Each structure stands twice: as structure tokens, then as C-alpha cells.
Amino acid sequence: MKTSTLLLCGLLTTVLACNDATTTGTANTDTTTAGTDFTFNQGYPTSETIQKAYDAADLNRAIQMYRFFYPTVSILSTWDGNMANGCEPNKTFAIMDGAPAQVAFTPNSDTRYAGLPLDLSQGPMVLEVPPGPIMSVINDMNQLYVMDIGLPGPDKGRGGKHIVLPPGYKGAIPAGYYSGKSTTNRVLVLLRAIPKEGGPEAGEAMMKLIKVYPLGKPAIDIGWVRLNEKVADFTPVPIEKSIKYWERLAKFISEEPANPQYRIAYGELAELGIEKGKLFNPDARMKSILDQAVQTGNAIMRVQSFADRRPEKAVWKDRQWEWAVLRSNNGTFDTENYTDLYAREKWFYQAQIESPAMFNRAPGAGSLYWLGMRDHSGAYLDGSKTYKLTVPLPVPGKLFWSITIYDNGTRSEIATPQNKAALRSMFELKEYTGASVDLYFGPKAPAGKENAWIQTLPGKGWFSYFRIYGPEGPAFDGTWKPGDFEEVK
């Protein structure tokens, strides 16, 4: 009988075919499987094979679990960043401008964010939202979609009461409430407002009108903290390739209720020494395997994110632009028969948040995201070179559009002496008219192009997101499309 063992080592994936040895001579005949590292004596594994097989199984298991739980560790890092910078669940919330100094996965600089960390351990929490152009989504600490609020949600910008239910909640839901259920006691509410007039200040004032309170109790006197006052990191990058990744995951497993949909994954973690109610204390062998797994798992996710092998990644056949999100029919990466783990891993390595509204590819949808990381020839964008991007005008969006540049190491806004990472129709590009606008990206601004230029760093790779808010038909049917990045010699 022929079996196979998957052995992932370093950056290479090797499939080792193992044959069950069959004895054809005397009972004491030794047989080995030619061409493999596994040996058997009368069909039984040798001591060396036992060790190699378990090492291979545990390494394979650890790599898979690293990739599966990356979204969880990622949003936990965002939660931890909020707590470290003055937020308090259910009491003190955050306001932040997307800026190079703040390390967060692919944020935009178009509008201010509000982050509302909620703790549901004492029961449901209510968000009472005023009418207006508010866009909000709630994810739990498994980075699973809970509900949309505002324009993309069921209230469609009319305002209303939204109740966030904790895991296992069996109580009644009051009439007139929109509801969503979390798989964890902690959830993160991401909030934005896009008023037509008044800019970021008007949007911030609108967001601060939100009321938050436990179900059946008075509204909380909310405090607000501005996260731009100092440099802060809201990503897993500092721990994503170290044993601290597993330590943070183990702490989470012990703190939060188990998600019934993850039972098989929890079984895999238990074999690695991560189990609810037990101390995570790996021995030297397991530490070595877990260390190798974070290196390999991270490399696999980076390859999938920046060297996508799927043909459906292409937005247009004659352009290098890719869809930032592979799967657009929902915000949960679900197909009819399975969860698209490849698409899930690609997205969460470079970004955060599950949201049907964010992924929707239809006219009038909330927003549209294209990923640009190659020039017109297909070469990766190089921080030492200067590029021109021609954008036809007008861009087909009811609200606004922008292009933001990210460091491919941190997947956050590129940090340069210019201290600028975005060109936006509401700000830098507001006065540009005509058939098109040329945008520039490179170490130095071409003469006279300073207002339409973003600085890049030699020796640093970078990528971009082109965003349209309120996208219209021409953005989808191919009658409008941006140019490719063209190197300026």
C-alpha cells in the first residue's frame, strides 16, 4: 500500500512517497523504501523513521496552523495596539488618521478612522448610530465578519440601533434592532464617516455622535483618544516570525470561547502544545519546529500575496493591476462547497477585516480596491526608480478616489522624509482637470511635479492600492481604466 507524507522544510515543499514494506523472504528480512528517507523493518518503522515522521507531521501541522490563525493573531495585534495607546473596552475609543508613522496593514489616508473595542463578556452591547454617510464594519477576534453598520449595512445610512451579541447568546433580541453575533467576547468596530462637506473634522464630529451601551442600560460616557500622538504599531509584523506568534495565539485560545467551526484546527493546535486550559510550554524540539514553521508559513503567505498564481487575479488583460481581493461574491471567502483558504491568506497577509461591502464588485458598492505592484513590463516596482502613472479623468466614482503607497515589508504606508503616502482626489488632486492626470513615484520629484508625487526609498520594494469610493459602471466594464506604472528614465 502506498502512502505519502508532506514534509515542508525551509522554503521548499517536498512530498515524500513512503511504501509500506512487505516481506518477501524470511521473517527477519530488512526492507527499505528506495528513494526516501524512511526505513521500515518487516513493515515496522525504525527509530530513525519514527523521529523523522513525527518531525515532518508536526512541522506540516504548524505551518498550516500558522497560516490558518494568521488573521486571528493579526487583529489581536490591532486590539493590543489600541489597548497600549489608551483605549479601554466599552469606555475609551480611538480616532486615527492613516499616516506613515502609524503602522497598520494597508490603511487609507482619505478619511479618519474610529476604532471601538468592545467587550461582550457581560452581555450584548448596543451601538446607536445617527443617520448620515457612516461606513462601519464589525469583526471579532477571529477576524470573522459580524455585521455592517451605516451605508453598507441594513440601515443604509438612515441610522438605527445595532446589537452585537456575544458567543452562545440565547436571549431575546428586542424588536427594531439590527443584530450580529460574534464568535469571541472581544470585537472591534471600525468606523468611518464620509460627509460631502467639512472634511475630516466633519467626519470625526459625526462619528462621535454614536452612542454605545450595554443592552437595557444607559448610554456610556464615551472617552476618545487620538492615536496619532505617537508612533504606534497595530500589526503582527514584530512577532510574525518568532515564538511570540505562538505565545500570543496560545494566550488567545485560553482567554476566549472556542469557535465550534474551528474544532479540527484546535485539534491540530493541541498536538503542538496549544490547548485551552493548559500552559503552553514547548520543549526544545517543538520550539525548533515552531520557529521553522513561522519562517516557512510567512514566506508562503508572502509569495501568495505578491506572486499570486491564479489567473482570476487580473483586473484587465492589458494591464498589470490585480484585484486586491480574489473572492468578491461575499466577505467571508466562502464558495458553495468550501472556504477559499488561498484567497483568505492572500488578503489577510496584506490587509485586515472581512466585509461583504469592501469586497463587492458592483456599481454603487461601497468601495473598490486594485493592487498594483508591477510596472507595465511585469517587473516588481523598485524604490530606486521613478515611475509615472497616468489616470484618465474623471475617475468613475461618486465620492472620491485615491492611490496609496505601501512598504511591502510592513504592508503599511511607506515612511519617507516626505511623510506622505497617498495622492487623493479630495486633497492633493482636487484641482486637477482635463483628460488625465500624471502621478509620479520615485526617490526625487520630477521638476514641477511635486504636488503629484510620492517619495519612494532605494532598496525598498513597494506596492499600491488604487481605491474608488462609490464606484460607477465604467470602473467595471472596462470603458475606464488607469494606466500601468511606466518607468521614467
N, C-alpha and C positions, 0 to 999 in steps of 0.2 A: 504494500500500500504506500502511495506517495503522498507526502505532506509537505508543507512549506512553512518556513519561519521568516518573519520580516525583521531584518536587523538594520537599524538606522545608526550609522556611525559617522561622526563628524558632520560633513555636509553631503555625504554620499548615502544613497539608499541602496542596499544590496539585498536581493532576495536569495536566500539560501535554500535550495531544494534538498530535503532530507528524505532518504528512503529508509523505511523500516527494514532492518537487516533480517534476512531469512537464512536459516541454517540449512546447508545442503550436504554437509559432511557429518563428522562426528559431533556429539553434543557439545564438545569443548571448542569447536571451531570459532575463532575470532573473525568477525566480518566488519568491514568499514564501508561507508558510503563514499565512493570515489568523487573527488572534486568538491567536497565540502569540508568544513571544519568540525563536523560532528562524527563521532565514532560510537559504535554500539558493539556489545559483546553478547551474542546469542539474542539479539533484539533488545537488550537492556542497555541504557546509556552508561557510558563510562563516567568516572568522576569529573574528568575534564569537560565532557559534553554537558553534564548536569549544570556546571557552573556557567558555561557559555550560553546555554539555552535560557537559563533564568536571567542572566545579564541582558540577553537580547530581548526577552519578553518585557522586562522592567523598563529598559530604555525605550522600546517601542511604545509601551504604555505611557511613559512620562512625556514623550514627545506629543502624543495625541492629546493628553490631558492639558499640556501647556497650551496648545492651540485652541482647545475647546473652551477653556476657562479664561483665555486672554481678555474677552470682553468684560468679565467679572472683575478681574484684577485692575483693568483699565478704569472702570467707573469708580471702583473703590479708591483709586488714586485721586480721582477728582473729588470724591467725598472727603478724603483725608486732607487734600489741599484746601478745601473750604473750611474745614474744622481748624486747621493750623493757622488760618488767616482771619479768625474772628467770628466765623459763623457758629450758630448754635441751633440744633434741630428744633423746629416749631417756634423759634423765637427770633433769631437774628439771621437775616438773609443777605445775599450778596448782590452787588451791582459791579459789572466789569465791562470795560471797553476791550475789544480784541486788539491787542498790541504786541509787538515783538518781545517786550520784556516779560509778558505773561506766557508761560509755556503750557499750551493746551493743544490737543490734536485738531488741526485744520479749522480754527475758528475763523469767523469773518470779522471785518472791521467796519461793516456797514451800519450796524445798529448796536446798541448796548445790550448786554445780557443781564438778566436777573437769574440767580440761582437760589432755589428754595429747597433746602434739605429738610425733609420731613421724617419723623419717627412715628410709625403706626403701632408700636408695641402696646400702647394703651387704648387703641381703638381707631376707628376711621377718622380721617381729617378732611375738612371741607375747605375748598377753595372757591370763594365767591368773586367772580371776575366781572368787571364792568364792561359794558358794550364798547366796541371800538376795534381798531386794527391790531389786535393782540394775536401773536402766534406763540403757542406753547405746546410742549410735549412732556410727558412724564415717563421716566424709565425707572425700573427698580435696580437693585444691586447685582442682579444677574444681567444687567443691561438689556432687559426684556421690555418691550412696549407695554405700557399700562393704559394710557389714553392721551388724546389730543385735546387741547383747550383753545378757544378763540376761533379765529378764521378757519383753521384746518379741522376743528373739532365739531361736535354735534351742535354747538350753539351758533356756529357760522358767524361769529363776531357780534352776536346780539347780546352777549353776556349771559351769566347764569351761575347756578350752584353746581359744583363738581365735587363728588365724594370719592376719596381714594380709600379703598378697602384693604385691610391687612390680609395676609395669607390665612386661609382657614376660616374666614369670617362667615358666620351663619346667620347674622341678624338681618332684620328687615332694612330695606333701602327706602327712605322716605320718598314720597311722590314728588315729582318735579326736579329731581336731582339727576344729573348725568353721572355715571359711575364707571370705575375701572378697578380691577383687582391686581394687587402686587403679589409677587412670589417671595418677597422679603419684607422685613419690617421697616427698612430704610428705603426711601425713594428720593429721587432728585427731580425737581420740577425746573425745567429750563424755560425761561420766559423772555419774549421779545415783543416790542411794540413798534409799529411802522406807521406813524402818523404822516399825513401828506405835508404838513407844515410844522415848523418848530424844531425840527432836527432831533438829535439825540436827547436833548433836555426835555422836550415834549414827550418823547417816548418813555423816558425814565419816570416822569411825573405820572404818566398813565399806568405804568406797571406798579407804582407804589400805591395805587388805589385798590389793589387786590386785598381781600380780606381772607384770613386764614384762622380756622378754629376747629377744635375737636367737635365731632358730631354732638349736637344737643347742648353745647356750651357757648359762652360769649366769645366774641372775636378777640384774638390775641393782639396785644400792643406790640406790633412788629418793630424790630430794630433793623437797621440797614448798615452794612459795612462795605466800603469801596475796596475792591481787590487790586486796584491799580496803584495803591500807595507804595507797594514794594514788589520786588521780583518774587514771583510765586510759580511753582510747578504743579500742574494738575494732571500729570501723565504718569504712566508706569515706567517711562524710559529709565529713570535712575535704578530701578530694580529688575527690569525685564530680562536681564541676562545674569542673574545671580541667585543664590539660595534664598535671598529675601523675597523673591517672587513666590516661592512655595510657602514661606513663612506667612506672608500676607494672605495667601489663599487658605492656609490651614486655620488661621485666626478667623477668617470669614465663615468657614464651614462650621466652626464651633459656635459662632455667635448667632447665626441666622437659621430659621427653619429650613429643613430640606425641601427642595422643589421636587415633587413626585415625578416630574418628567425627566429628572436627571439621575434616576436611581442607578442606571447602568454606569454612568460616569462616576458617581460616588463609589461604586464598587471598584472601579479602576483606581481611584484615589486611595482607597483603603489599602490596596496592595502596595502602594507607595508610602504608606505610613501616615496618610492624612485621613482622619476619621473623626466624625463628630463625637465629642466627649472624651477623646484620647489626646495625650500630649504628642505633638509632632517632634520627634527626636531621632532623626535618621542617623544611622551609623556611617562609618567612613565609606563603605561600599555604596550605600544608597546616595550619599552626598555626591559622590563622583558621578553616578548615573544621572542624578537630578541636574547637576551642573552641565553635563553634556547635553541633556535634553533641552535646557533653556537656550543654549547656543544654537543647536540644530533647529529647534522649533521656531526660534526667532528668525533664523535665516530662511526657513521655508516660507514663513509669512511675508518676509520682505520680498522674496522672489515672486510670490503670488501677487503681491500688491503692485510691484514695479516692473514685472515682466509677465503680465497676465497672458496665459496661453490660449484663452478662449476666444474664438472669432467674434462672438457677440459683443466683445468689449468695444468695438469700433463704432463711433457715432456716425461717421460718413466714410465711404470707401476712399475718397480722395483727400482725406485729412488724417492727421496723427492723433486727434483728440479721442479720448476714451470716455466711456461712461464711468463716473466715479463709483457708481453702484451697479453691479452686474444685474441684480434682480429688481424689477420695478413693479411687479404685479401686486406686491404687498410690502409691508415694512418689517416682515419677520423672517424673510429668506425661505419661506415655505413654498414648496411645489405641491402638486397634487398628492405625491406619494412619499416625499422625503424633505428634509431640511437641507438646503444647499449650503453645505459647510464651507466649500471653497469660496463662494460669494461672501459668506459671513466673515471668514477670516480675512479676505482682502479688504473689506470695508473697515473692520474694527482695528486693523493694524495701522490705518492712516486716519481714522476718524472715530467719532462716537455717536451714539444714540440710534436706536431703532425708531422709525417713524414712517407710516404709510404716506403721509403728506410730503415728507422730504424726498421719498423715492419715486413719487408719482411722475410719470412722463405723459402729461396730457395738458392741452391748452387750458389756462386758468388755474392750474395747480399751484401750490404754494411757492415752489422754487425748483430750479433746475441746476444740476451740477455736472460740469465736464472736467475731466482730469487731463492736464497737459504736462508731459514730462519729456517729450522728444521734439526735435526740430523737424523741418519738412523732409529731411533725408532719413529720418528714423533714428538718428543718434540721440543719446540722452543729453539733456540740457546741461551745459558746463558753465560753472560760475565764473570762469575766467574769460568767457566770450561775451560778446554783445549781440543781442537779438532784437529784431523788430517784429511786432505782431500787428497786423492790420485788421481792424474791426469795422465792418460795414455799419453805417448809421442810417436810420435809427435801429437800435437793438430792440427786437420784438419782446418787450416786457412792459407790463402795465405799471410796475412800481419802480424798479431800478435794476442796475446790473453792476458787476464788479469783477475784477480779476485780482486774486490774492496769491502771493508767492510764499512757498514753504521750504524750510530746510528739510531735506529728505532724511536726515539723521534723527531729528527731534519730531518731525512731522508737525512742527509748529511754525508760526510766522518767522520768516528769515530775520535774524538780528544782525544789523549792519550799522555803521556810523550814521547812515541816513535816518535810521529809526523809523522806517516806513516799509510796509509790506503789501500795500493794496493801492490800486487805482480804481476809483469809484465814480459812478455817474452822478451821485448826489453831491460830490465834493470836488475832487481834483479835475474831473472831466465834465463838470456841469456846463461849462460854456462852449464846449466843442460842438461844432455843427458841420454840415457838409455831407459828402457821400461816405466818408470813412474817417477814422482816426488811427494814427500810427502810435503804438505804445512801444517803449524801449526797456530792455532789461540787460544789465551788464555792470561791470565794475565802475565805469565812469559814464556820465550822461553825455550823449551826443550834443554838440553845440546847439543851444536854443531849444532843447527838448527836456529841460529839467522838470517841467510840470507833468510830463507824461512818461516818467522814467522811474524804475525801481532798481536800487542797487543790489548787485549780487557779489559773492565772495569767491575769488580764485581758490581752487581746491575744494570747493563745496558744491555738491550736486543740489539741484532744487527742482521743485515741481510746482504746478499752479492749479488752482480751481477757478474756472470761469463760471460765475453764478448769474442767473437771471431770476428775478423775483416777479411773480405774476406772468410767467412766460406765455407767449401767444403762438398761434399756429405756425408761422414761418420758422420758428425755432425747432419745429418737429418735422416738417415736411420737406426740409432741405432747400427751400427757396431763400433761406438766410443761413449763413454760417460764417464763423470767424476764419481768418487765415491761419496758417501754421506759423510757428516761430521760425524766422528766417535769420540766419547769421549775417551780421553786418561786418564786413571785413575792414 
